[in-house]
């Protein structure tokens, strides 16, 4: 007997829909996100994370779980809640380690903007303008490689629209769905930057 048969009915539905894909997939992704969203408060309480960090750890957890469940890497040896909580716990610990490491080592490599401090004001402004223009051109190029909805979402977010406003403009169900979608879009954008 498949171990998934031991799951709660709602777990089984989510897993089946994620593996099947199609129109129900987005609904099951949203259902999965909402079902365990109380983990965010756990991250704040147990790991002393600020709300944004706890939310990001939770969103990363959901994205990782969706990918693993879709690829059938999830074997069903535990409940969905236990599986997600383990991923979430690890993401929180990684975040804490990263922040601790960054505070103690403060990026040892010297950045271009750090070098700009030693250049005259006139030369600095010219160099900064060139860097900004190159960065903007590259960003525009990478954004054009994303699907339309992702590009629109990121551009609106870049123009300081709130998740609630973006949800209304782009017909998303909730601000939380916008935030999760934005994280997914930013991840796609980050991967496009790594190609170069």
C-alpha positions in Angstrom: 0.0 0.0 0.0 1.3 3.5 -1.0 2.2 5.5 2.1 0.2 8.4 0.7 -2.9 6.4 1.6 -2.1 7.2 5.3 -2.4 10.9 4.7 -5.2 13.2 5.7 -7.7 13.5 2.7 -6.6 17.2 2.2 -2.9 16.2 2.0 -3.7 13.6 -0.6 -5.7 16.0 -2.7 -2.9 18.6 -2.6 -0.2 16.0 -3.5 -2.3 14.6 -6.4 -3.1 18.0 -7.9 0.5 19.1 -7.7 1.7 16.0 -9.4 -1.1 16.1 -12.1 -0.5 19.8 -12.8 -3.0 21.6 -15.0 -5.6 24.1 -13.9 -6.0 22.7 -10.4 -2.3 23.1 -9.6 -2.4 26.8 -8.9 -5.3 26.3 -6.5 -3.5 23.5 -4.7 -0.3 25.7 -4.4 -2.4 28.4 -2.8 -4.2 25.9 -0.6 -0.8 24.5 0.5 0.5 28.0 1.2 -2.6 29.0 3.3 -2.9 25.7 5.2 0.4 25.9 7.0 0.9 29.7 7.0 0.8 29.7 10.8 4.5 28.4 10.5 5.4 32.1 10.0 4.3 32.9 13.6 6.4 29.8 14.7 9.4 31.3 13.0 8.9 34.6 14.8 8.4 32.9 18.1 10.8 30.0 18.1 13.6 31.4 16.0 13.2 35.1 16.9 13.0 36.1 13.2 11.4 39.3 12.1 8.1 38.8 10.2 9.5 39.4 6.8 12.3 36.9 7.3 9.9 34.3 8.7 7.6 34.9 5.7 10.5 34.5 3.3 11.6 31.3 5.0 8.0 30.0 4.7 7.6 31.0 1.1 10.9 29.3 0.2 9.7 26.2 2.1 6.5 26.1 0.1 8.3 26.6 -3.2 10.8 23.8 -2.4 8.0 21.5 -1.3 6.0 22.2 -4.4 9.0 21.4 -6.6 9.9 18.2 -4.6 6.2 16.9 -4.6 5.8 17.7 -8.3 9.0 15.7 -9.1 7.7 12.9 -6.8 10.8 13.3 -4.6 8.4 13.3 -1.6 8.1 9.7 -0.6 5.3 10.2 2.0 7.2 8.7 4.9 5.8 11.5 7.1 2.7 13.7 7.1 2.8 16.8 4.8 2.9 19.0 7.9 5.9 17.2 9.4 7.7 17.3 6.0 7.0 21.0 5.5 8.0 21.9 9.1 11.4 20.1 8.7 12.1 22.2 5.5 10.9 25.3 7.2 13.0 24.7 10.3 16.1 24.2 8.1 15.4 27.4 6.2 15.1 29.4 9.4 18.3 27.9 10.7 20.1 28.7 7.4 18.8 32.3 7.6 20.0 32.7 11.1 23.5 31.3 10.2 23.7 33.6 7.1 22.8 36.7 9.2 25.3 35.7 11.9 28.1 35.1 9.3 27.4 38.3 7.5 27.5 40.3 10.7 30.9 38.9 11.7 32.6 38.9 8.3 31.0 42.0 6.6 31.7 40.9 3.0 35.5 40.5 2.6 35.5 41.2 -1.1 35.6 44.8 -2.1 32.8 46.1 -4.3 33.0 48.7 -7.1 30.8 51.0 -5.0 33.4 50.7 -2.2 36.2 51.7 -4.6 34.1 54.8 -5.7 34.8 56.3 -2.3 38.4 56.9 -3.3 37.6 58.7 -6.6 36.9 62.5 -7.0 33.3 63.5 -6.8 33.1 64.4 -10.5 34.6 61.1 -11.7 32.5 59.2 -9.1 29.2 60.6 -10.4 30.2 59.8 -14.0 31.3 56.2 -13.1 28.1 55.7 -11.0 25.9 56.9 -13.9 27.6 54.4 -16.2 27.2 51.6 -13.7 23.6 52.5 -13.2 22.9 52.6 -16.9 24.6 49.2 -17.5 22.7 47.7 -14.6 19.4 49.1 -15.8 20.0 47.9 -19.4 20.9 44.4 -18.1 17.9 44.4 -15.8 15.6 45.4 -18.7 17.1 42.7 -20.9 16.5 40.0 -18.2 13.0 41.2 -17.5 12.1 40.9 -21.2 13.0 37.2 -20.9 10.3 36.6 -18.3 6.7 35.7 -19.1 4.4 38.7 -19.2 2.6 38.3 -15.9 5.9 37.9 -14.0 7.4 41.0 -15.7 4.3 43.1 -14.9 4.3 42.0 -11.3 8.0 42.8 -10.8 7.7 46.2 -12.6 4.7 47.2 -10.4 6.5 46.0 -7.3 9.6 48.0 -8.4 7.3 51.1 -8.7 6.4 50.6 -5.0 2.9 49.3 -5.4 1.7 47.2 -2.5 0.9 43.5 -2.8 -2.7 44.3 -2.2 -2.7 46.9 -5.1 -0.9 44.5 -7.4 -3.5 41.7 -6.5 -6.3 44.1 -7.7 -4.5 45.2 -10.8 -3.3 41.8 -12.0 -6.4 39.8 -10.8 -4.6 37.7 -8.1 -6.8 36.3 -5.3 -4.9 37.8 -2.4 -1.8 39.8 -1.4 -0.2 36.6 -0.1 -0.5 35.0 -3.5 1.2 38.1 -5.0 4.0 37.8 -2.5 4.6 34.1 -3.3 4.3 34.8 -7.0 6.8 37.7 -6.7 9.3 35.4 -4.9 8.9 32.8 -7.6 9.4 35.6 -10.3 12.5 37.0 -8.5 13.9 33.5 -8.4 13.5 33.1 -12.1 15.1 36.5 -12.7 18.0 35.6 -10.4 18.5 32.4 -12.5 18.6 34.5 -15.7 21.4 36.6 -14.2 23.4 33.5 -13.4 23.3 32.5 -17.1 25.6 35.4 -18.1 
